[in-house]
Amino acid sequence: MDAIDRKIVRFLQANNQLSNAEIGQAVGLSVSAANERVRRLNSSGVIRGNHAVLDPDLVDLPLCALVFVDLAPHPDEARFRAEIAARPEVQEVHQVAGPHCYLLKIRSSGTRALQRFLMEHVSRQPDVLRTETVIVLETVKETSELGLPEPATPGSTREGR
């Protein structure tokens, strides 16, 4: 990805409904050049999807919970991952380092629905030893946008590389 590609994906992360004409104008390209770059970013997998971001409160899913999951030694992790990831309540599944095995981000209509989900779909899995649930009281920032680093300029160094 060059500097223009980075500008394009920054614009698309903020608003994926921009036309190729608007993108081209913003980054100094013709409409066809912008279209080709966006097509290439999609086909290469840099852009993994284009979707609407819904307001959870307006679709009756106001409760956000983070659930730590501890698995038994030598679990069938493939089954656990597949079954948990298939559930629509689950927004994210992360294998984590530290005292827990996994961190799940769950959306539900309320505490009863969350409790039902945990009992029926998490705790009943054969390899789950225990869970720890944290209920989110307020979300200050939530985004799927990646904070892309600026490309290195000639003569500069980038930390961590």
MDAnalysis code that builds the backbone (N, CA, C; Angstrom):
import MDAnalysis as mda
import numpy as np

u = mda.Universe.empty(483, n_residues=161, atom_resindex=np.repeat(np.arange(161), 3), trajectory=True)
u.add_TopologyAttr("name", ["N", "CA", "C"] * 161)
u.add_TopologyAttr("resid", np.arange(1, 162))
u.add_TopologyAttr("resname", ["MET", "ASP", "ALA", "ILE", "ASP", "ARG", "LYS", "ILE", "VAL", "ARG", "PHE", "LEU", "GLN", "ALA", "ASN", "ASN", "GLN", "LEU", "SER", "ASN", "ALA", "GLU", "ILE", "GLY", "GLN", "ALA", "VAL", "GLY", "LEU", "SER", "VAL", "SER", "ALA", "ALA", "ASN", "GLU", "ARG", "VAL", "ARG", "ARG", "LEU", "ASN", "SER", "SER", "GLY", "VAL", "ILE", "ARG", "GLY", "ASN", "HIS", "ALA", "VAL", "LEU", "ASP", "PRO", "ASP", "LEU", "VAL", "ASP", "LEU", "PRO", "LEU", "CYS", "ALA", "LEU", "VAL", "PHE", "VAL", "ASP", "LEU", "ALA", "PRO", "HIS", "PRO", "ASP", "GLU", "ALA", "ARG", "PHE", "ARG", "ALA", "GLU", "ILE", "ALA", "ALA", "ARG", "PRO", "GLU", "VAL", "GLN", "GLU", "VAL", "HIS", "GLN", "VAL", "ALA", "GLY", "PRO", "HIS", "CYS", "TYR", "LEU", "LEU", "LYS", "ILE", "ARG", "SER", "SER", "GLY", "THR", "ARG", "ALA", "LEU", "GLN", "ARG", "PHE", "LEU", "MET", "GLU", "HIS", "VAL", "SER", "ARG", "GLN", "PRO", "ASP", "VAL", "LEU", "ARG", "THR", "GLU", "THR", "VAL", "ILE", "VAL", "LEU", "GLU", "THR", "VAL", "LYS", "GLU", "THR", "SER", "GLU", "LEU", "GLY", "LEU", "PRO", "GLU", "PRO", "ALA", "THR", "PRO", "GLY", "SER", "THR", "ARG", "GLU", "GLY", "ARG"])
u.atoms.positions = np.array([
    [0.843, -1.189, 0.000],
    [0.000, 0.000, 0.000],
    [0.882, 1.244, 0.000],
    [0.590, 2.140, -0.906],
    [1.329, 3.395, -0.930],
    [0.529, 4.468, -0.190],
    [1.036, 5.690, -0.193],
    [0.402, 6.787, 0.546],
    [-1.013, 7.076, 0.040],
    [-1.222, 6.947, -1.262],
    [-2.569, 7.203, -1.807],
    [-3.536, 6.119, -1.358],
    [-3.092, 4.851, -1.385],
    [-3.951, 3.764, -0.898],
    [-4.324, 4.009, 0.568],
    [-3.366, 4.445, 1.373],
    [-3.644, 4.721, 2.792],
    [-4.691, 5.824, 2.934],
    [-4.587, 6.860, 2.113],
    [-5.590, 7.936, 2.163],
    [-6.964, 7.382, 1.782],
    [-6.994, 6.558, 0.749],
    [-8.267, 5.995, 0.293],
    [-8.911, 5.165, 1.396],
    [-8.139, 4.270, 2.037],
    [-8.758, 3.429, 3.067],
    [-9.150, 4.235, 4.296],
    [-8.430, 5.310, 4.589],
    [-8.872, 6.182, 5.697],
    [-10.247, 6.787, 5.384],
    [-10.415, 7.294, 4.163],
    [-11.705, 7.861, 3.769],
    [-12.798, 6.798, 3.807],
    [-12.497, 5.597, 3.281],
    [-13.511, 4.544, 3.239],
    [-13.858, 4.021, 4.626],
    [-12.886, 3.989, 5.547],
    [-13.207, 3.571, 6.919],
    [-14.194, 4.543, 7.550],
    [-14.043, 5.818, 7.269],
    [-14.931, 6.830, 7.845],
    [-16.292, 6.843, 7.159],
    [-16.319, 6.557, 5.840],
    [-17.574, 6.585, 5.095],
    [-17.422, 5.718, 3.858],
    [-17.926, 4.483, 3.914],
    [-17.748, 3.575, 2.784],
    [-18.772, 3.810, 1.673],
    [-19.558, 4.878, 1.778],
    [-20.514, 5.185, 0.726],
    [-20.018, 6.290, -0.198],
    [-18.753, 6.682, -0.039],
    [-18.197, 7.685, -0.937],
    [-18.136, 7.120, -2.357],
    [-18.430, 7.959, -3.323],
    [-18.315, 7.522, -4.720],
    [-16.847, 7.555, -5.128],
    [-16.533, 6.868, -6.202],
    [-15.162, 6.896, -6.710],
    [-14.777, 8.304, -7.145],
    [-15.742, 9.089, -7.592],
    [-15.461, 10.484, -7.957],
    [-15.055, 11.278, -6.712],
    [-15.778, 11.071, -5.603],
    [-15.431, 11.775, -4.363],
    [-14.067, 11.327, -3.829],
    [-13.798, 10.038, -3.914],
    [-12.499, 9.522, -3.462],
    [-11.384, 10.089, -4.336],
    [-11.581, 10.023, -5.645],
    [-10.575, 10.541, -6.562],
    [-10.283, 12.009, -6.319],
    [-11.324, 12.792, -6.119],
    [-11.137, 14.228, -5.863],
    [-10.366, 14.437, -4.562],
    [-10.679, 13.660, -3.536],
    [-10.036, 13.826, -2.230],
    [-8.552, 13.464, -2.255],
    [-8.178, 12.517, -3.120],
    [-6.776, 12.067, -3.134],
    [-6.023, 12.473, -4.400],
    [-6.677, 13.222, -5.273],
    [-5.992, 13.722, -6.465],
    [-5.873, 12.731, -7.598],
    [-6.890, 11.870, -7.766],
    [-6.889, 10.890, -8.850],
    [-8.121, 11.067, -9.727],
    [-8.067, 10.527, -10.940],
    [-9.249, 10.488, -11.794],
    [-10.227, 9.460, -11.221],
    [-11.459, 9.519, -11.684],
    [-12.468, 8.572, -11.223],
    [-12.042, 7.143, -11.553],
    [-11.539, 6.915, -12.764],
    [-11.149, 5.552, -13.149],
    [-9.944, 5.067, -12.340],
    [-8.999, 5.943, -12.042],
    [-7.841, 5.545, -11.230],
    [-8.277, 5.225, -9.800],
    [-9.191, 6.038, -9.258],
    [-9.705, 5.763, -7.908],
    [-10.470, 4.444, -7.894],
    [-11.296, 4.214, -8.917],
    [-12.054, 2.965, -9.025],
    [-11.110, 1.762, -9.061],
    [-10.037, 1.844, -9.837],
    [-9.079, 0.749, -9.949],
    [-8.392, 0.488, -8.612],
    [-8.028, 1.528, -7.906],
    [-7.370, 1.342, -6.600],
    [-8.328, 0.712, -5.585],
    [-9.562, 1.177, -5.557],
    [-10.543, 0.597, -4.622],
    [-10.794, -0.865, -4.984],
    [-10.913, -1.167, -6.264],
    [-11.101, -2.548, -6.707],
    [-9.921, -3.416, -6.255],
    [-8.700, -2.912, -6.421],
    [-7.503, -3.651, -6.027],
    [-7.445, -3.829, -4.504],
    [-7.815, -2.811, -3.748],
    [-7.831, -2.934, -2.281],
    [-8.847, -3.984, -1.835],
    [-9.972, -4.069, -2.523],
    [-10.964, -5.107, -2.219],
    [-10.457, -6.488, -2.599],
    [-9.942, -6.643, -3.817],
    [-9.534, -7.970, -4.279],
    [-8.308, -8.496, -3.539],
    [-7.456, -7.611, -3.042],
    [-6.264, -8.056, -2.305],
    [-6.581, -8.420, -0.856],
    [-7.778, -8.074, -0.394],
    [-8.158, -8.398, 0.979],
    [-7.862, -7.294, 1.985],
    [-7.248, -6.189, 1.546],
    [-7.028, -5.066, 2.470],
    [-8.377, -4.593, 3.000],
    [-9.338, -4.442, 2.100],
    [-10.717, -4.135, 2.499],
    [-11.444, -5.465, 2.559],
    [-11.871, -5.848, 3.767],
    [-12.481, -7.170, 3.952],
    [-13.999, -7.151, 3.805],
    [-14.611, -5.982, 3.779],
    [-16.055, -5.944, 3.627],
    [-16.570, -4.527, 3.683],
    [-17.773, -4.370, 3.229],
    [-18.469, -3.087, 3.292],
    [-19.823, -3.358, 3.918],
    [-20.065, -2.733, 5.045],
    [-21.302, -3.031, 5.760],
    [-21.793, -1.817, 6.533],
    [-23.048, -1.866, 6.916],
    [-23.638, -0.797, 7.722],
    [-23.258, -0.997, 9.184],
    [-23.037, 0.078, 9.894],
    [-22.776, 0.033, 11.329],
    [-24.070, 0.460, 12.016],
    [-24.657, -0.460, 12.762],
    [-25.955, -0.202, 13.390],
    [-25.794, 0.366, 14.796],
    [-26.782, 1.135, 15.219],
    [-26.821, 1.632, 16.588],
    [-27.474, 0.543, 17.439],
    [-26.727, -0.079, 18.369],
    [-27.280, -1.196, 19.144],
    [-28.543, -0.821, 19.934],
    [-28.608, 0.402, 20.421],
    [-29.798, 0.819, 21.172],
    [-31.043, 0.839, 20.292],
    [-30.876, 1.229, 19.040],
    [-32.023, 1.355, 18.143],
    [-32.475, 0.032, 17.549],
    [-31.680, -1.032, 17.728],
    [-32.070, -2.356, 17.251],
    [-32.282, -3.312, 18.423],
    [-32.558, -2.745, 19.608],
    [-32.886, -3.488, 20.826],
    [-31.773, -4.437, 21.279],
    [-30.532, -3.973, 21.173],
    [-29.392, -4.734, 21.697],
    [-28.497, -3.796, 22.517],
    [-29.069, -3.164, 23.549],
    [-28.312, -2.141, 24.279],
    [-27.247, -2.680, 25.228],
    [-27.343, -3.960, 25.609],
    [-26.400, -4.493, 26.590],
    [-25.161, -5.054, 25.892],
    [-24.018, -4.539, 26.295],
    [-22.742, -5.049, 25.808],
    [-22.046, -5.705, 26.988],
    [-21.569, -6.923, 26.787],
    [-20.861, -7.647, 27.839],
    [-19.578, -8.223, 27.267],
    [-18.553, -8.228, 28.093],
    [-17.288, -8.865, 27.764],
    [-17.189, -10.100, 28.638],
    [-16.978, -11.242, 28.030],
    [-17.005, -12.504, 28.756],
    [-15.656, -13.205, 28.591],
    [-14.984, -13.405, 29.717],
    [-13.760, -14.201, 29.718],
    [-14.154, -15.662, 29.861],
    [-13.518, -16.522, 29.091],
    [-13.833, -17.950, 29.111],
    [-12.557, -18.724, 29.415],
    [-12.656, -19.631, 30.390],
    [-11.552, -20.529, 30.724],
    [-11.925, -21.932, 30.263],
    [-11.007, -22.564, 29.534],
    [-11.243, -23.905, 29.012],
    [-10.435, -24.932, 29.798],
    [-10.919, -26.155, 29.768],
    [-10.221, -27.275, 30.408],
    [-8.910, -27.536, 29.674],
    [-7.965, -28.192, 30.339],
    [-6.726, -28.570, 29.636],
    [-7.053, -29.479, 28.450],
    [-6.353, -29.272, 27.357],
    [-6.498, -30.065, 26.129],
    [-7.934, -30.033, 25.581],
    [-8.481, -28.854, 25.418],
    [-9.863, -28.754, 24.919],
    [-9.938, -28.986, 23.411],
    [-11.158, -29.204, 22.953],
    [-11.429, -29.245, 21.517],
    [-11.718, -27.794, 21.107],
    [-10.647, -27.033, 20.922],
    [-10.804, -25.602, 20.654],
    [-11.472, -25.319, 19.321],
    [-11.260, -26.169, 18.347],
    [-11.891, -25.948, 17.045],
    [-13.411, -25.963, 17.185],
    [-13.936, -26.918, 17.951],
    [-15.381, -26.983, 18.158],
    [-15.864, -25.767, 18.933],
    [-15.151, -25.431, 20.020],
    [-15.528, -24.264, 20.824],
    [-15.576, -23.007, 19.948],
    [-14.522, -22.769, 19.194],
    [-14.460, -21.572, 18.346],
    [-15.594, -21.546, 17.334],
    [-15.830, -22.665, 16.680],
    [-16.863, -22.723, 15.644],
    [-18.251, -22.463, 16.225],
    [-18.553, -23.109, 17.336],
    [-19.887, -22.954, 17.927],
    [-20.103, -21.544, 18.461],
    [-19.097, -20.977, 19.120],
    [-19.243, -19.623, 19.671],
    [-19.301, -18.594, 18.545],
    [-18.416, -18.708, 17.580],
    [-18.368, -17.736, 16.489],
    [-19.639, -17.753, 15.640],
    [-20.347, -18.864, 15.619],
    [-21.567, -18.970, 14.814],
    [-22.760, -18.260, 15.443],
    [-22.670, -17.926, 16.724],
    [-23.800, -17.311, 17.424],
    [-23.930, -15.837, 17.042],
    [-25.133, -15.372, 16.700],
    [-25.311, -13.974, 16.299],
    [-25.086, -12.982, 17.447],
    [-25.218, -13.429, 18.680],
    [-24.994, -12.540, 19.821],
    [-23.522, -12.160, 19.983],
    [-22.652, -12.989, 19.416],
    [-21.210, -12.808, 19.583],
    [-20.666, -11.898, 18.488],
    [-20.145, -10.748, 18.903],
    [-19.549, -9.815, 17.948],
    [-18.073, -10.098, 17.731],
    [-17.388, -10.538, 18.773],
    [-15.950, -10.764, 18.670],
    [-15.559, -11.975, 19.514],
    [-14.556, -12.703, 19.033],
    [-13.966, -13.818, 19.774],
    [-12.451, -13.629, 19.683],
    [-11.810, -13.498, 20.838],
    [-10.364, -13.299, 20.875],
    [-9.730, -14.362, 21.761],
    [-8.721, -15.057, 21.252],
    [-7.899, -15.893, 22.116],
    [-6.913, -14.935, 22.763],
    [-6.787, -14.996, 24.096],
    [-6.001, -14.002, 24.822],
    [-4.897, -14.650, 25.652],
    [-3.898, -13.847, 25.958],
    [-2.843, -14.257, 26.876],
    [-3.256, -13.799, 28.274],
    [-2.784, -14.475, 29.279],
    [-3.123, -14.109, 30.652],
    [-3.883, -15.215, 31.334],
    [-4.649, -14.875, 32.366],
    [-5.297, -15.921, 33.162],
    [-6.490, -16.598, 32.476],
    [-6.978, -16.028, 31.370],
    [-8.139, -16.594, 30.674],
    [-7.727, -17.069, 29.290],
    [-8.567, -17.891, 28.696],
    [-8.284, -18.434, 27.358],
    [-8.869, -17.570, 26.240],
    [-10.113, -17.123, 26.423],
    [-10.806, -16.364, 25.385],
    [-11.524, -15.169, 25.991],
    [-11.716, -14.152, 25.145],
    [-12.531, -12.985, 25.487],
    [-13.586, -12.852, 24.395],
    [-14.851, -12.814, 24.806],
    [-15.969, -12.670, 23.880],
    [-16.614, -11.316, 24.081],
    [-17.041, -10.705, 23.011],
    [-17.859, -9.489, 23.092],
    [-19.258, -9.887, 22.655],
    [-20.205, -9.685, 23.562],
    [-21.583, -10.132, 23.359],
    [-22.518, -8.923, 23.358],
    [-23.504, -8.933, 22.496],
    [-24.591, -7.930, 22.508],
    [-25.891, -8.665, 22.774],
    [-26.690, -8.097, 23.680],
    [-27.997, -8.699, 23.959],
    [-29.012, -7.623, 24.317],
    [-30.250, -8.054, 24.427],
    [-31.331, -7.117, 24.733],
    [-31.385, -6.753, 26.211],
    [-30.711, -7.518, 27.059],
    [-30.709, -7.223, 28.488],
    [-30.042, -8.338, 29.268],
    [-30.067, -8.210, 30.588],
    [-29.364, -9.179, 31.430],
    [-29.988, -10.569, 31.360],
    [-31.310, -10.651, 31.236],
    [-31.936, -11.980, 31.137],
    [-31.511, -12.697, 29.860],
    [-31.492, -11.970, 28.757],
    [-31.068, -12.567, 27.490],
    [-29.591, -12.955, 27.554],
    [-28.780, -12.138, 28.199],
    [-27.364, -12.469, 28.353],
    [-27.204, -13.724, 29.202],
    [-27.924, -13.794, 30.315],
    [-27.838, -14.968, 31.186],
    [-28.261, -16.231, 30.438],
    [-29.334, -16.137, 29.676],
    [-29.811, -17.281, 28.891],
    [-28.749, -17.709, 27.869],
    [-28.148, -16.735, 27.191],
    [-27.107, -17.046, 26.214],
    [-25.924, -17.734, 26.890],
    [-25.475, -17.205, 28.022],
    [-24.329, -17.799, 28.717],
    [-24.641, -19.221, 29.171],
    [-25.823, -19.433, 29.705],
    [-26.192, -20.766, 30.194],
    [-26.372, -21.766, 29.054],
    [-27.021, -21.339, 27.971],
    [-27.362, -22.266, 26.897],
    [-26.252, -22.478, 25.867],
    [-25.401, -21.475, 25.680],
    [-24.451, -21.567, 24.573],
    [-22.983, -21.487, 24.976],
    [-22.689, -21.044, 26.182],
    [-21.294, -20.971, 26.603],
    [-21.013, -22.006, 27.685],
    [-21.690, -21.907, 28.797],
    [-21.405, -22.792, 29.936],
    [-21.660, -24.259, 29.635],
    [-22.557, -24.558, 28.723],
    [-22.873, -25.963, 28.401],
    [-21.856, -26.614, 27.470],
    [-20.940, -25.846, 26.954],
    [-19.917, -26.445, 26.099],
    [-19.031, -27.328, 26.969],
    [-18.704, -28.518, 26.510],
    [-18.005, -29.488, 27.359],
    [-16.653, -29.031, 27.884],
    [-15.925, -28.199, 27.173],
    [-14.589, -27.806, 27.601],
    [-14.558, -26.526, 28.425],
    [-15.701, -25.876, 28.623],
    [-15.722, -24.618, 29.380],
    [-15.715, -24.922, 30.875],
    [-14.689, -24.432, 31.556],
    [-14.595, -24.608, 33.009],
    [-15.342, -23.506, 33.751],
    [-15.148, -22.259, 33.314],
    [-15.799, -21.134, 33.981],
    [-15.786, -19.919, 33.057],
    [-16.633, -18.968, 33.411],
    [-16.680, -17.695, 32.691],
    [-16.653, -16.564, 33.707],
    [-16.229, -15.425, 33.247],
    [-16.284, -14.196, 34.051],
    [-16.847, -13.118, 33.138],
    [-17.929, -12.492, 33.560],
    [-18.623, -11.536, 32.710],
    [-18.488, -10.126, 33.257],
    [-18.172, -9.206, 32.368],
    [-18.094, -7.780, 32.684],
    [-19.159, -7.088, 31.852],
    [-20.050, -6.364, 32.521],
    [-21.111, -5.625, 31.820],
    [-20.609, -4.206, 31.558],
    [-20.748, -3.756, 30.328],
    [-20.324, -2.411, 29.951],
    [-21.408, -1.428, 30.396],
    [-21.029, -0.430, 31.187],
    [-21.979, 0.589, 31.641],
    [-22.148, 1.704, 30.621],
    [-21.059, 2.095, 30.000],
    [-21.106, 3.153, 28.986],
    [-19.952, 2.929, 28.018],
    [-20.221, 3.115, 26.747],
    [-19.182, 2.998, 25.741],
    [-18.723, 4.395, 25.357],
    [-17.467, 4.674, 25.623],
    [-16.899, 5.975, 25.308],
    [-16.413, 6.008, 23.861],
    [-15.814, 4.911, 23.419],
    [-15.365, 4.798, 22.026],
    [-15.506, 3.354, 21.588],
    [-16.072, 3.189, 20.413],
    [-16.177, 1.864, 19.794],
    [-16.044, 2.075, 18.294],
    [-15.081, 1.426, 17.702],
    [-14.858, 1.616, 16.276],
    [-14.272, 0.359, 15.669],
    [-14.489, 0.212, 14.390],
    [-13.810, -0.849, 13.650],
    [-12.705, -0.247, 12.790],
    [-12.552, 1.079, 12.849],
    [-11.523, 1.750, 12.060],
    [-10.143, 1.459, 12.634],
    [-9.194, 1.173, 11.753],
    [-7.815, 0.953, 12.167],
    [-7.049, 2.266, 12.056],
    [-6.291, 2.596, 13.068],
    [-5.456, 3.792, 13.053],
    [-4.177, 3.492, 12.285],
    [-4.202, 3.729, 10.995],
    [-3.063, 3.390, 10.145],
    [-1.893, 4.327, 10.405],
    [-0.701, 3.759, 10.544],
    [0.467, 4.627, 10.708],
    [0.782, 5.334, 9.401],
    [1.363, 6.500, 9.528],
    [1.794, 7.222, 8.331],
    [2.975, 6.470, 7.734],
    [3.093, 6.446, 6.408],
    [4.252, 5.776, 5.815],
    [5.531, 6.506, 6.196],
    [6.608, 5.745, 6.322],
    [7.897, 6.334, 6.666],
    [8.358, 7.238, 5.526],
    [8.938, 8.365, 5.890],
    [9.493, 9.261, 4.893],
    [10.977, 8.955, 4.747],
    [11.557, 9.240, 3.587],
    [12.993, 8.947, 3.415],
    [13.815, 9.606, 4.521],
    [14.725, 8.841, 5.084],
    [15.584, 9.354, 6.134],
    [15.039, 9.207, 7.542],
    [13.779, 8.777, 7.680],
    [13.209, 8.588, 9.019],
    [13.176, 7.103, 9.336],
    [13.043, 6.796, 10.610],
    [12.918, 5.388, 11.032],
    [11.577, 5.214, 11.701],
    [11.075, 3.987, 11.635],
    [9.805, 3.675, 12.294],
    [10.087, 2.779, 13.470],
    [9.529, 3.139, 14.618],
    [9.724, 2.329, 15.815],
    [9.072, 0.977, 15.655],
    [9.687, -0.047, 16.248],
    [9.094, -1.366, 16.249],
    [9.302, -2.146, 14.976],
    [10.091, -1.643, 14.038],
    [10.326, -2.357, 12.783],
    [11.765, -2.730, 12.651],
])
